Structures are given as structure tokens and as C-alpha cells.
Amino acid sequence: MVGLAAKLDAIPMGDGCTLLDNSLLMLTNEHGQITHHAGVQYPVVTAGGAGGYFNTGKFVDFSDQNIQLV
């Protein structure tokens, strides 16, 4: 994934961005789970900005299931 992201980041677009800025790469797996049917704590790594759709440079942790959204 890192190699592909680097290649996409090396391709300039006409608006000053790179091809990676206009793409979204996602890597996920279920390795390391005690029981993979529980559906918790799956790591998801993304690269790219999806053409500005996502705010980049963020870390989101959804592991605290006790938080109540209002």
C-alpha cells in the first residue's frame, strides 16, 4: 500500500494536487482478533483525500463503546 501511495503521490494533477489527493486507498484486516465474529477493533488504514471528501491527518478511535452520542 505504501508503494502504491507513493506512486500516486508522485503524479501531479493540473490543479496543484496529486493523484493521491484525488484517490482513496483503504487497508483493513481482521488479524489478531480473539474471535473474528465479534466485529470490534478492526484496523482500517486509509491514504489519500478522495478529492477533498475527507479531512486528512486524523485518528479516530471507536473502541470505547460506552460513549453515547446525543
CHARMM-style PDB file with segment names, atoms N, HN, CA, C and O in Angstrom:
ATOM      1  N   MET     1       0.820  -1.190   0.000  1.00  0.00      PROA
ATOM      2  CA  MET     1       0.000   0.000   0.000  1.00  0.00      PROA
ATOM      3  C   MET     1       0.868   1.259   0.000  1.00  0.00      PROA
ATOM      4  O   MET     1       0.546   2.238  -0.673  1.00  0.00      PROA
ATOM      5  N   VAL     2       1.959   1.231   0.750  1.00  0.00      PROA
ATOM      6  HN  VAL     2       2.220   0.436   1.296  1.00  0.00      PROA
ATOM      7  CA  VAL     2       2.829   2.403   0.824  1.00  0.00      PROA
ATOM      8  C   VAL     2       3.449   2.695  -0.537  1.00  0.00      PROA
ATOM      9  O   VAL     2       3.550   3.850  -0.949  1.00  0.00      PROA
ATOM     10  N   GLY     3       3.861   1.636  -1.229  1.00  0.00      PROA
ATOM     11  HN  GLY     3       3.778   0.697  -0.894  1.00  0.00      PROA
ATOM     12  CA  GLY     3       4.447   1.825  -2.552  1.00  0.00      PROA
ATOM     13  C   GLY     3       3.465   2.424  -3.546  1.00  0.00      PROA
ATOM     14  O   GLY     3       3.819   3.319  -4.313  1.00  0.00      PROA
ATOM     15  N   LEU     4       2.227   1.930  -3.532  1.00  0.00      PROA
ATOM     16  HN  LEU     4       1.940   1.204  -2.909  1.00  0.00      PROA
ATOM     17  CA  LEU     4       1.202   2.472  -4.422  1.00  0.00      PROA
ATOM     18  C   LEU     4       0.884   3.918  -4.057  1.00  0.00      PROA
ATOM     19  O   LEU     4       0.733   4.762  -4.940  1.00  0.00      PROA
ATOM     20  N   ALA     5       0.781   4.207  -2.762  1.00  0.00      PROA
ATOM     21  HN  ALA     5       0.903   3.521  -2.045  1.00  0.00      PROA
ATOM     22  CA  ALA     5       0.507   5.585  -2.338  1.00  0.00      PROA
ATOM     23  C   ALA     5       1.621   6.526  -2.786  1.00  0.00      PROA
ATOM     24  O   ALA     5       1.345   7.644  -3.220  1.00  0.00      PROA
ATOM     25  N   ALA     6       2.864   6.092  -2.689  1.00  0.00      PROA
ATOM     26  HN  ALA     6       3.089   5.183  -2.336  1.00  0.00      PROA
ATOM     27  CA  ALA     6       3.994   6.921  -3.117  1.00  0.00      PROA
ATOM     28  C   ALA     6       3.946   7.178  -4.617  1.00  0.00      PROA
ATOM     29  O   ALA     6       4.237   8.285  -5.071  1.00  0.00      PROA
ATOM     30  N   LYS     7       3.578   6.159  -5.384  1.00  0.00      PROA
ATOM     31  HN  LYS     7       3.341   5.260  -5.016  1.00  0.00      PROA
ATOM     32  CA  LYS     7       3.476   6.343  -6.836  1.00  0.00      PROA
ATOM     33  C   LYS     7       2.353   7.306  -7.196  1.00  0.00      PROA
ATOM     34  O   LYS     7       2.520   8.157  -8.071  1.00  0.00      PROA
ATOM     35  N   LEU     8       1.212   7.179  -6.529  1.00  0.00      PROA
ATOM     36  HN  LEU     8       1.076   6.488  -5.819  1.00  0.00      PROA
ATOM     37  CA  LEU     8       0.093   8.085  -6.785  1.00  0.00      PROA
ATOM     38  C   LEU     8       0.436   9.512  -6.367  1.00  0.00      PROA
ATOM     39  O   LEU     8       0.008  10.468  -7.014  1.00  0.00      PROA
ATOM     40  N   ASP     9       1.207   9.662  -5.290  1.00  0.00      PROA
ATOM     41  HN  ASP     9       1.554   8.885  -4.764  1.00  0.00      PROA
ATOM     42  CA  ASP     9       1.586  10.980  -4.806  1.00  0.00      PROA
ATOM     43  C   ASP     9       2.605  11.647  -5.722  1.00  0.00      PROA
ATOM     44  O   ASP     9       2.774  12.865  -5.669  1.00  0.00      PROA
ATOM     45  N   ALA    10       3.279  10.878  -6.551  1.00  0.00      PROA
ATOM     46  HN  ALA    10       3.142   9.888  -6.594  1.00  0.00      PROA
ATOM     47  CA  ALA    10       4.291  11.423  -7.463  1.00  0.00      PROA
ATOM     48  C   ALA    10       3.692  11.898  -8.779  1.00  0.00      PROA
ATOM     49  O   ALA    10       4.408  12.457  -9.609  1.00  0.00      PROA
ATOM     50  N   ILE    11       2.393  11.688  -8.990  1.00  0.00      PROA
ATOM     51  HN  ILE    11       1.811  11.234  -8.316  1.00  0.00      PROA
ATOM     52  CA  ILE    11       1.748  12.087 -10.252  1.00  0.00      PROA
ATOM     53  C   ILE    11       0.997  13.399 -10.019  1.00  0.00      PROA
ATOM     54  O   ILE    11      -0.033  13.413  -9.345  1.00  0.00      PROA
ATOM     55  N   PRO    12       1.510  14.506 -10.576  1.00  0.00      PROA
ATOM     56  CA  PRO    12       0.847  15.795 -10.368  1.00  0.00      PROA
ATOM     57  C   PRO    12      -0.410  15.921 -11.222  1.00  0.00      PROA
ATOM     58  O   PRO    12      -0.475  15.409 -12.340  1.00  0.00      PROA
ATOM     59  N   MET    13      -1.401  16.609 -10.675  1.00  0.00      PROA
ATOM     60  HN  MET    13      -1.349  17.025  -9.767  1.00  0.00      PROA
ATOM     61  CA  MET    13      -2.613  16.919 -11.411  1.00  0.00      PROA
ATOM     62  C   MET    13      -2.537  18.387 -11.840  1.00  0.00      PROA
ATOM     63  O   MET    13      -1.653  19.114 -11.388  1.00  0.00      PROA
ATOM     64  N   GLY    14      -3.418  18.813 -12.674  1.00  0.00      PROA
ATOM     65  HN  GLY    14      -4.137  18.223 -13.041  1.00  0.00      PROA
ATOM     66  CA  GLY    14      -3.376  20.175 -13.191  1.00  0.00      PROA
ATOM     67  C   GLY    14      -3.700  21.249 -12.172  1.00  0.00      PROA
ATOM     68  O   GLY    14      -3.359  22.414 -12.379  1.00  0.00      PROA
ATOM     69  N   ASP    15      -4.357  20.883 -11.064  1.00  0.00      PROA
ATOM     70  HN  ASP    15      -4.634  19.937 -10.895  1.00  0.00      PROA
ATOM     71  CA  ASP    15      -4.778  21.885 -10.074  1.00  0.00      PROA
ATOM     72  C   ASP    15      -3.801  22.033  -8.909  1.00  0.00      PROA
ATOM     73  O   ASP    15      -4.140  22.662  -7.907  1.00  0.00      PROA
ATOM     74  N   GLY    16      -2.614  21.477  -9.013  1.00  0.00      PROA
ATOM     75  HN  GLY    16      -2.338  20.966  -9.827  1.00  0.00      PROA
ATOM     76  CA  GLY    16      -1.624  21.568  -7.944  1.00  0.00      PROA
ATOM     77  C   GLY    16      -1.672  20.417  -6.961  1.00  0.00      PROA
ATOM     78  O   GLY    16      -0.793  20.297  -6.108  1.00  0.00      PROA
ATOM     79  N   CYS    17      -2.676  19.572  -7.062  1.00  0.00      PROA
ATOM     80  HN  CYS    17      -3.391  19.669  -7.755  1.00  0.00      PROA
ATOM     81  CA  CYS    17      -2.783  18.388  -6.209  1.00  0.00      PROA
ATOM     82  C   CYS    17      -2.088  17.221  -6.897  1.00  0.00      PROA
ATOM     83  O   CYS    17      -1.597  17.348  -8.019  1.00  0.00      PROA
ATOM     84  N   THR    18      -2.054  16.093  -6.214  1.00  0.00      PROA
ATOM     85  HN  THR    18      -2.453  15.990  -5.303  1.00  0.00      PROA
ATOM     86  CA  THR    18      -1.513  14.881  -6.817  1.00  0.00      PROA
ATOM     87  C   THR    18      -2.650  13.887  -7.026  1.00  0.00      PROA
ATOM     88  O   THR    18      -3.771  14.094  -6.561  1.00  0.00      PROA
ATOM     89  N   LEU    19      -2.345  12.826  -7.722  1.00  0.00      PROA
ATOM     90  HN  LEU    19      -1.434  12.659  -8.100  1.00  0.00      PROA
ATOM     91  CA  LEU    19      -3.349  11.792  -7.951  1.00  0.00      PROA
ATOM     92  C   LEU    19      -3.770  11.148  -6.625  1.00  0.00      PROA
ATOM     93  O   LEU    19      -4.915  10.722  -6.479  1.00  0.00      PROA
ATOM     94  N   LEU    20      -2.845  11.078  -5.659  1.00  0.00      PROA
ATOM     95  HN  LEU    20      -1.915  11.424  -5.777  1.00  0.00      PROA
ATOM     96  CA  LEU    20      -3.200  10.546  -4.345  1.00  0.00      PROA
ATOM     97  C   LEU    20      -4.216  11.440  -3.644  1.00  0.00      PROA
ATOM     98  O   LEU    20      -5.102  10.937  -2.954  1.00  0.00      PROA
ATOM     99  N   ASP    21      -4.104  12.757  -3.809  1.00  0.00      PROA
ATOM    100  HN  ASP    21      -3.384  13.166  -4.370  1.00  0.00      PROA
ATOM    101  CA  ASP    21      -5.077  13.674  -3.209  1.00  0.00      PROA
ATOM    102  C   ASP    21      -6.483  13.420  -3.737  1.00  0.00      PROA
ATOM    103  O   ASP    21      -7.463  13.674  -3.037  1.00  0.00      PROA
ATOM    104  N   ASN    22      -6.586  12.927  -4.950  1.00  0.00      PROA
ATOM    105  HN  ASN    22      -5.790  12.721  -5.519  1.00  0.00      PROA
ATOM    106  CA  ASN    22      -7.880  12.667  -5.579  1.00  0.00      PROA
ATOM    107  C   ASN    22      -8.272  11.194  -5.538  1.00  0.00      PROA
ATOM    108  O   ASN    22      -9.200  10.777  -6.230  1.00  0.00      PROA
ATOM    109  N   SER    23      -7.565  10.404  -4.725  1.00  0.00      PROA
ATOM    110  HN  SER    23      -6.811  10.742  -4.162  1.00  0.00      PROA
ATOM    111  CA  SER    23      -7.828   8.968  -4.612  1.00  0.00      PROA
ATOM    112  C   SER    23      -8.072   8.608  -3.155  1.00  0.00      PROA
ATOM    113  O   SER    23      -7.843   9.418  -2.257  1.00  0.00      PROA
ATOM    114  N   LEU    24      -8.537   7.389  -2.930  1.00  0.00      PROA
ATOM    115  HN  LEU    24      -8.722   6.731  -3.660  1.00  0.00      PROA
ATOM    116  CA  LEU    24      -8.660   6.872  -1.575  1.00  0.00      PROA
ATOM    117  C   LEU    24      -8.245   5.412  -1.589  1.00  0.00      PROA
ATOM    118  O   LEU    24      -8.862   4.586  -2.260  1.00  0.00      PROA
ATOM    119  N   LEU    25      -7.186   5.100  -0.837  1.00  0.00      PROA
ATOM    120  HN  LEU    25      -6.685   5.772  -0.291  1.00  0.00      PROA
ATOM    121  CA  LEU    25      -6.728   3.729  -0.653  1.00  0.00      PROA
ATOM    122  C   LEU    25      -7.148   3.292   0.742  1.00  0.00      PROA
ATOM    123  O   LEU    25      -7.062   4.074   1.689  1.00  0.00      PROA
ATOM    124  N   MET    26      -7.598   2.059   0.876  1.00  0.00      PROA
ATOM    125  HN  MET    26      -7.668   1.424   0.107  1.00  0.00      PROA
ATOM    126  CA  MET    26      -8.014   1.559   2.178  1.00  0.00      PROA
ATOM    127  C   MET    26      -7.405   0.186   2.402  1.00  0.00      PROA
ATOM    128  O   MET    26      -7.423  -0.665   1.514  1.00  0.00      PROA
ATOM    129  N   LEU    27      -6.859  -0.025   3.608  1.00  0.00      PROA
ATOM    130  HN  LEU    27      -6.844   0.667   4.330  1.00  0.00      PROA
ATOM    131  CA  LEU    27      -6.298  -1.301   4.008  1.00  0.00      PROA
ATOM    132  C   LEU    27      -6.942  -1.698   5.323  1.00  0.00      PROA
ATOM    133  O   LEU    27      -6.957  -0.914   6.272  1.00  0.00      PROA
ATOM    134  N   THR    28      -7.473  -2.908   5.383  1.00  0.00      PROA
ATOM    135  HN  THR    28      -7.461  -3.545   4.612  1.00  0.00      PROA
ATOM    136  CA  THR    28      -8.073  -3.402   6.612  1.00  0.00      PROA
ATOM    137  C   THR    28      -7.859  -4.904   6.702  1.00  0.00      PROA
ATOM    138  O   THR    28      -7.586  -5.562   5.698  1.00  0.00      PROA
ATOM    139  N   ASN    29      -7.983  -5.443   7.907  1.00  0.00      PROA
ATOM    140  HN  ASN    29      -8.204  -4.909   8.723  1.00  0.00      PROA
ATOM    141  CA  ASN    29      -7.877  -6.891   8.103  1.00  0.00      PROA
ATOM    142  C   ASN    29      -8.517  -7.252   9.427  1.00  0.00      PROA
ATOM    143  O   ASN    29      -8.892  -6.375  10.207  1.00  0.00      PROA
ATOM    144  N   GLU    30      -8.639  -8.528   9.676  1.00  0.00      PROA
ATOM    145  HN  GLU    30      -8.335  -9.240   9.043  1.00  0.00      PROA
ATOM    146  CA  GLU    30      -9.188  -8.991  10.947  1.00  0.00      PROA
ATOM    147  C   GLU    30      -8.180  -9.826  11.720  1.00  0.00      PROA
ATOM    148  O   GLU    30      -8.556 -10.614  12.588  1.00  0.00      PROA
ATOM    149  N   HSD    31      -6.906  -9.656  11.408  1.00  0.00      PROA
ATOM    150  HN  HSD    31      -6.601  -9.016  10.703  1.00  0.00      PROA
ATOM    151  CA  HSD    31      -5.856 -10.404  12.092  1.00  0.00      PROA
ATOM    152  C   HSD    31      -5.731  -9.934  13.531  1.00  0.00      PROA
ATOM    153  O   HSD    31      -5.890  -8.748  13.821  1.00  0.00      PROA
ATOM    154  N   GLY    32      -5.451 -10.849  14.415  1.00  0.00      PROA
ATOM    155  HN  GLY    32      -5.322 -11.812  14.179  1.00  0.00      PROA
ATOM    156  CA  GLY    32      -5.236 -10.519  15.807  1.00  0.00      PROA
ATOM    157  C   GLY    32      -6.491 -10.534  16.648  1.00  0.00      PROA
ATOM    158  O   GLY    32      -6.437 -10.251  17.845  1.00  0.00      PROA
ATOM    159  N   GLN    33      -7.619 -10.858  16.047  1.00  0.00      PROA
ATOM    160  HN  GLN    33      -7.663 -11.089  15.075  1.00  0.00      PROA
ATOM    161  CA  GLN    33      -8.858 -10.914  16.816  1.00  0.00      PROA
ATOM    162  C   GLN    33      -8.953 -12.243  17.557  1.00  0.00      PROA
ATOM    163  O   GLN    33      -8.623 -13.292  17.005  1.00  0.00      PROA
ATOM    164  N   ILE    34      -9.400 -12.195  18.794  1.00  0.00      PROA
ATOM    165  HN  ILE    34      -9.669 -11.342  19.242  1.00  0.00      PROA
ATOM    166  CA  ILE    34      -9.626 -13.431  19.539  1.00  0.00      PROA
ATOM    167  C   ILE    34     -10.757 -14.209  18.885  1.00  0.00      PROA
ATOM    168  O   ILE    34     -10.648 -15.413  18.657  1.00  0.00      PROA
ATOM    169  N   THR    35     -11.812 -13.528  18.596  1.00  0.00      PROA
ATOM    170  HN  THR    35     -11.901 -12.550  18.781  1.00  0.00      PROA
ATOM    171  CA  THR    35     -12.912 -14.122  17.844  1.00  0.00      PROA
ATOM    172  C   THR    35     -13.283 -13.142  16.738  1.00  0.00      PROA
ATOM    173  O   THR    35     -13.748 -12.038  17.020  1.00  0.00      PROA
ATOM    174  N   HSD    36     -13.087 -13.524  15.521  1.00  0.00      PROA
ATOM    175  HN  HSD    36     -12.709 -14.421  15.292  1.00  0.00      PROA
ATOM    176  CA  HSD    36     -13.307 -12.595  14.421  1.00  0.00      PROA
ATOM    177  C   HSD    36     -14.786 -12.319  14.172  1.00  0.00      PROA
ATOM    178  O   HSD    36     -15.117 -11.490  13.325  1.00  0.00      PROA
ATOM    179  N   HSD    37     -15.675 -12.986  14.883  1.00  0.00      PROA
ATOM    180  HN  HSD    37     -15.407 -13.660  15.572  1.00  0.00      PROA
ATOM    181  CA  HSD    37     -17.101 -12.729  14.699  1.00  0.00      PROA
ATOM    182  C   HSD    37     -17.610 -11.602  15.590  1.00  0.00      PROA
ATOM    183  O   HSD    37     -18.763 -11.190  15.466  1.00  0.00      PROA
ATOM    184  N   ALA    38     -16.762 -11.100  16.488  1.00  0.00      PROA
ATOM    185  HN  ALA    38     -15.825 -11.435  16.589  1.00  0.00      PROA
ATOM    186  CA  ALA    38     -17.201 -10.049  17.396  1.00  0.00      PROA
ATOM    187  C   ALA    38     -17.391  -8.714  16.678  1.00  0.00      PROA
ATOM    188  O   ALA    38     -18.253  -7.923  17.060  1.00  0.00      PROA
ATOM    189  N   GLY    39     -16.597  -8.462  15.650  1.00  0.00      PROA
ATOM    190  HN  GLY    39     -15.897  -9.105  15.340  1.00  0.00      PROA
ATOM    191  CA  GLY    39     -16.743  -7.240  14.864  1.00  0.00      PROA
ATOM    192  C   GLY    39     -16.242  -5.974  15.545  1.00  0.00      PROA
ATOM    193  O   GLY    39     -16.724  -4.884  15.239  1.00  0.00      PROA
ATOM    194  N   VAL    40     -15.298  -6.091  16.449  1.00  0.00      PROA
ATOM    195  HN  VAL    40     -14.906  -6.976  16.698  1.00  0.00      PROA
ATOM    196  CA  VAL    40     -14.751  -4.901  17.111  1.00  0.00      PROA
ATOM    197  C   VAL    40     -13.257  -4.815  16.862  1.00  0.00      PROA
ATOM    198  O   VAL    40     -12.590  -5.826  16.639  1.00  0.00      PROA
ATOM    199  N   GLN    41     -12.752  -3.620  16.903  1.00  0.00      PROA
ATOM    200  HN  GLN    41     -13.293  -2.799  17.084  1.00  0.00      PROA
ATOM    201  CA  GLN    41     -11.328  -3.317  16.789  1.00  0.00      PROA
ATOM    202  C   GLN    41     -10.692  -3.828  15.503  1.00  0.00      PROA
ATOM    203  O   GLN    41      -9.605  -4.405  15.537  1.00  0.00      PROA
ATOM    204  N   TYR    42     -11.348  -3.626  14.392  1.00  0.00      PROA
ATOM    205  HN  TYR    42     -12.231  -3.157  14.365  1.00  0.00      PROA
ATOM    206  CA  TYR    42     -10.740  -3.896  13.101  1.00  0.00      PROA
ATOM    207  C   TYR    42      -9.950  -2.665  12.688  1.00  0.00      PROA
ATOM    208  O   TYR    42     -10.517  -1.576  12.594  1.00  0.00      PROA
ATOM    209  N   PRO    43      -8.649  -2.814  12.438  1.00  0.00      PROA
ATOM    210  CA  PRO    43      -7.886  -1.646  11.997  1.00  0.00      PROA
ATOM    211  C   PRO    43      -8.229  -1.287  10.559  1.00  0.00      PROA
ATOM    212  O   PRO    43      -8.378  -2.165   9.709  1.00  0.00      PROA
ATOM    213  N   VAL    44      -8.353  -0.012  10.297  1.00  0.00      PROA
ATOM    214  HN  VAL    44      -8.232   0.701  10.988  1.00  0.00      PROA
ATOM    215  CA  VAL    44      -8.588   0.492   8.945  1.00  0.00      PROA
ATOM    216  C   VAL    44      -7.593   1.625   8.732  1.00  0.00      PROA
ATOM    217  O   VAL    44      -7.583   2.605   9.477  1.00  0.00      PROA
ATOM    218  N   VAL    45      -6.760   1.480   7.709  1.00  0.00      PROA
ATOM    219  HN  VAL    45      -6.768   0.684   7.104  1.00  0.00      PROA
ATOM    220  CA  VAL    45      -5.772   2.494   7.365  1.00  0.00      PROA
ATOM    221  C   VAL    45      -6.142   3.039   6.002  1.00  0.00      PROA
ATOM    222  O   VAL    45      -6.340   2.275   5.058  1.00  0.00      PROA
ATOM    223  N   THR    46      -6.238   4.359   5.891  1.00  0.00      PROA
ATOM    224  HN  THR    46      -6.077   4.980   6.658  1.00  0.00      PROA
ATOM    225  CA  THR    46      -6.558   4.976   4.615  1.00  0.00      PROA
ATOM    226  C   THR    46      -5.438   5.922   4.199  1.00  0.00      PROA
ATOM    227  O   THR    46      -4.700   6.438   5.039  1.00  0.00      PROA
ATOM    228  N   ALA    47      -5.323   6.140   2.914  1.00  0.00      PROA
ATOM    229  HN  ALA    47      -5.922   5.722   2.231  1.00  0.00      PROA
ATOM    230  CA  ALA    47      -4.376   7.105   2.359  1.00  0.00      PROA
ATOM    231  C   ALA    47      -5.080   7.828   1.226  1.00  0.00      PROA
ATOM    232  O   ALA    47      -5.826   7.223   0.457  1.00  0.00      PROA
ATOM    233  N   GLY    48      -4.840   9.109   1.133  1.00  0.00      PROA
ATOM    234  HN  GLY    48      -4.233   9.600   1.758  1.00  0.00      PROA
ATOM    235  CA  GLY    48      -5.466   9.912   0.090  1.00  0.00      PROA
ATOM    236  C   GLY    48      -6.608  10.739   0.639  1.00  0.00      PROA
ATOM    237  O   GLY    48      -7.110  10.474   1.732  1.00  0.00      PROA
ATOM    238  N   GLY    49      -7.012  11.729  -0.111  1.00  0.00      PROA
ATOM    239  HN  GLY    49      -6.605  11.944  -0.999  1.00  0.00      PROA
ATOM    240  CA  GLY    49      -8.045  12.646   0.350  1.00  0.00      PROA
ATOM    241  C   GLY    49      -9.378  12.492  -0.332  1.00  0.00      PROA
ATOM    242  O   GLY    49     -10.322  13.210  -0.003  1.00  0.00      PROA
ATOM    243  N   ALA    50      -9.488  11.567  -1.283  1.00  0.00      PROA
ATOM    244  HN  ALA    50      -8.722  10.983  -1.551  1.00  0.00      PROA
ATOM    245  CA  ALA    50     -10.737  11.336  -2.024  1.00  0.00      PROA
ATOM    246  C   ALA    50     -11.256  12.628  -2.641  1.00  0.00      PROA
ATOM    247  O   ALA    50     -12.452  12.912  -2.587  1.00  0.00      PROA
ATOM    248  N   GLY    51     -10.364  13.399  -3.219  1.00  0.00      PROA
ATOM    249  HN  GLY    51      -9.392  13.168  -3.263  1.00  0.00      PROA
ATOM    250  CA  GLY    51     -10.781  14.621  -3.892  1.00  0.00      PROA
ATOM    251  C   GLY    51     -11.328  15.681  -2.954  1.00  0.00      PROA
ATOM    252  O   GLY    51     -12.126  16.520  -3.373  1.00  0.00      PROA
ATOM    253  N   GLY    52     -10.911  15.660  -1.686  1.00  0.00      PROA
ATOM    254  HN  GLY    52     -10.263  14.979  -1.347  1.00  0.00      PROA
ATOM    255  CA  GLY    52     -11.373  16.634  -0.712  1.00  0.00      PROA
ATOM    256  C   GLY    52     -12.580  16.184   0.088  1.00  0.00      PROA
ATOM    257  O   GLY    52     -13.073  16.939   0.926  1.00  0.00      PROA
ATOM    258  N   TYR    53     -13.067  14.981  -0.146  1.00  0.00      PROA
ATOM    259  HN  TYR    53     -12.666  14.367  -0.827  1.00  0.00      PROA
ATOM    260  CA  TYR    53     -14.239  14.479   0.560  1.00  0.00      PROA
ATOM    261  C   TYR    53     -13.956  14.256   2.038  1.00  0.00      PROA
ATOM    262  O   TYR    53     -14.824  14.489   2.879  1.00  0.00      PROA
ATOM    263  N   PHE    54     -12.741  13.802   2.360  1.00  0.00      PROA
ATOM    264  HN  PHE    54     -12.036  13.612   1.677  1.00  0.00      PROA
ATOM    265  CA  PHE    54     -12.377  13.517   3.743  1.00  0.00      PROA
ATOM    266  C   PHE    54     -11.400  14.546   4.285  1.00  0.00      PROA
ATOM    267  O   PHE    54     -10.574  15.073   3.539  1.00  0.00      PROA
ATOM    268  N   ASN    55     -11.489  14.837   5.587  1.00  0.00      PROA
ATOM    269  HN  ASN    55     -12.160  14.409   6.192  1.00  0.00      PROA
ATOM    270  CA  ASN    55     -10.447  15.600   6.270  1.00  0.00      PROA
ATOM    271  C   ASN    55      -9.310  14.635   6.554  1.00  0.00      PROA
ATOM    272  O   ASN    55      -9.525  13.588   7.165  1.00  0.00      PROA
ATOM    273  N   THR    56      -8.117  14.968   6.125  1.00  0.00      PROA
ATOM    274  HN  THR    56      -7.943  15.818   5.629  1.00  0.00      PROA
ATOM    275  CA  THR    56      -6.990  14.057   6.279  1.00  0.00      PROA
ATOM    276  C   THR    56      -6.189  14.378   7.532  1.00  0.00      PROA
ATOM    277  O   THR    56      -6.365  15.431   8.144  1.00  0.00      PROA
ATOM    278  N   GLY    57      -5.298  13.447   7.911  1.00  0.00      PROA
ATOM    279  HN  GLY    57      -5.155  12.591   7.414  1.00  0.00      PROA
ATOM    280  CA  GLY    57      -4.428  13.634   9.061  1.00  0.00      PROA
ATOM    281  C   GLY    57      -5.118  13.404  10.392  1.00  0.00      PROA
ATOM    282  O   GLY    57      -4.681  13.938  11.412  1.00  0.00      PROA
ATOM    283  N   LYS    58      -6.180  12.623  10.404  1.00  0.00      PROA
ATOM    284  HN  LYS    58      -6.534  12.189   9.575  1.00  0.00      PROA
ATOM    285  CA  LYS    58      -6.956  12.392  11.624  1.00  0.00      PROA
ATOM    286  C   LYS    58      -6.790  10.964  12.112  1.00  0.00      PROA
ATOM    287  O   LYS    58      -6.467  10.066  11.334  1.00  0.00      PROA
ATOM    288  N   PHE    59      -7.013  10.759  13.407  1.00  0.00      PROA
ATOM    289  HN  PHE    59      -7.275  11.489  14.039  1.00  0.00      PROA
ATOM    290  CA  PHE    59      -7.043   9.442  14.023  1.00  0.00      PROA
ATOM    291  C   PHE    59      -8.377   9.318  14.735  1.00  0.00      PROA
ATOM    292  O   PHE    59      -8.721  10.171  15.553  1.00  0.00      PROA
ATOM    293  N   VAL    60      -9.129   8.281  14.442  1.00  0.00      PROA
ATOM    294  HN  VAL    60      -8.850   7.587  13.777  1.00  0.00      PROA
ATOM    295  CA  VAL    60     -10.434   8.079  15.060  1.00  0.00      PROA
ATOM    296  C   VAL    60     -10.423   6.733  15.763  1.00  0.00      PROA
ATOM    297  O   VAL    60     -10.077   5.715  15.164  1.00  0.00      PROA
ATOM    298  N   ASP    61     -10.802   6.731  17.031  1.00  0.00      PROA
ATOM    299  HN  ASP    61     -11.084   7.558  17.518  1.00  0.00      PROA
ATOM    300  CA  ASP    61     -10.842   5.511  17.831  1.00  0.00      PROA
ATOM    301  C   ASP    61     -12.284   5.257  18.258  1.00  0.00      PROA
ATOM    302  O   ASP    61     -12.833   5.985  19.085  1.00  0.00      PROA
ATOM    303  N   PHE    62     -12.886   4.224  17.691  1.00  0.00      PROA
ATOM    304  HN  PHE    62     -12.440   3.632  17.019  1.00  0.00      PROA
ATOM    305  CA  PHE    62     -14.259   3.869  18.027  1.00  0.00      PROA
ATOM    306  C   PHE    62     -14.324   2.724  19.032  1.00  0.00      PROA
ATOM    307  O   PHE    62     -15.372   2.096  19.179  1.00  0.00      PROA
ATOM    308  N   SER    63     -13.224   2.442  19.724  1.00  0.00      PROA
ATOM    309  HN  SER    63     -12.372   2.952  19.605  1.00  0.00      PROA
ATOM    310  CA  SER    63     -13.195   1.271  20.599  1.00  0.00      PROA
ATOM    311  C   SER    63     -13.966   1.472  21.891  1.00  0.00      PROA
ATOM    312  O   SER    63     -14.359   0.482  22.508  1.00  0.00      PROA
ATOM    313  N   ASP    64     -14.203   2.709  22.335  1.00  0.00      PROA
ATOM    314  HN  ASP    64     -13.884   3.513  21.833  1.00  0.00      PROA
ATOM    315  CA  ASP    64     -14.967   2.943  23.562  1.00  0.00      PROA
ATOM    316  C   ASP    64     -16.459   2.880  23.238  1.00  0.00      PROA
ATOM    317  O   ASP    64     -17.041   3.864  22.782  1.00  0.00      PROA
ATOM    318  N   GLN    65     -17.054   1.759  23.468  1.00  0.00      PROA
ATOM    319  HN  GLN    65     -16.582   0.960  23.839  1.00  0.00      PROA
ATOM    320  CA  GLN    65     -18.461   1.539  23.123  1.00  0.00      PROA
ATOM    321  C   GLN    65     -19.413   2.161  24.136  1.00  0.00      PROA
ATOM    322  O   GLN    65     -20.627   2.102  23.938  1.00  0.00      PROA
ATOM    323  N   ASN    66     -18.901   2.765  25.230  1.00  0.00      PROA
ATOM    324  HN  ASN    66     -17.915   2.813  25.391  1.00  0.00      PROA
ATOM    325  CA  ASN    66     -19.753   3.364  26.240  1.00  0.00      PROA
ATOM    326  C   ASN    66     -20.102   4.817  25.966  1.00  0.00      PROA
ATOM    327  O   ASN    66     -20.899   5.406  26.696  1.00  0.00      PROA
ATOM    328  N   ILE    67     -19.525   5.401  24.936  1.00  0.00      PROA
ATOM    329  HN  ILE    67     -18.878   4.923  24.343  1.00  0.00      PROA
ATOM    330  CA  ILE    67     -19.803   6.797  24.607  1.00  0.00      PROA
ATOM    331  C   ILE    67     -21.194   6.885  23.983  1.00  0.00      PROA
ATOM    332  O   ILE    67     -21.499   6.159  23.037  1.00  0.00      PROA
ATOM    333  N   GLN    68     -22.026   7.761  24.504  1.00  0.00      PROA
ATOM    334  HN  GLN    68     -21.779   8.351  25.273  1.00  0.00      PROA
ATOM    335  CA  GLN    68     -23.379   7.964  23.993  1.00  0.00      PROA
ATOM    336  C   GLN    68     -23.394   9.239  23.169  1.00  0.00      PROA
ATOM    337  O   GLN    68     -23.069  10.311  23.680  1.00  0.00      PROA
ATOM    338  N   LEU    69     -23.764   9.138  21.912  1.00  0.00      PROA
ATOM    339  HN  LEU    69     -24.028   8.267  21.497  1.00  0.00      PROA
ATOM    340  CA  LEU    69     -23.885  10.319  21.063  1.00  0.00      PROA
ATOM    341  C   LEU    69     -25.288  10.896  21.214  1.00  0.00      PROA
ATOM    342  O   LEU    69     -26.276  10.162  21.189  1.00  0.00      PROA
ATOM    343  N   VAL    70     -25.368  12.206  21.369  1.00  0.00      PROA
ATOM    344  HN  VAL    70     -24.565  12.803  21.388  1.00  0.00      PROA
ATOM    345  CA  VAL    70     -26.670  12.857  21.511  1.00  0.00      PROA
ATOM    346  C   VAL    70     -26.912  13.817  20.381  1.00  0.00      PROA
ATOM    347  OT1 VAL    70     -27.961  14.460  20.331  1.00  0.00      PROA
TER     348      VAL     70
END
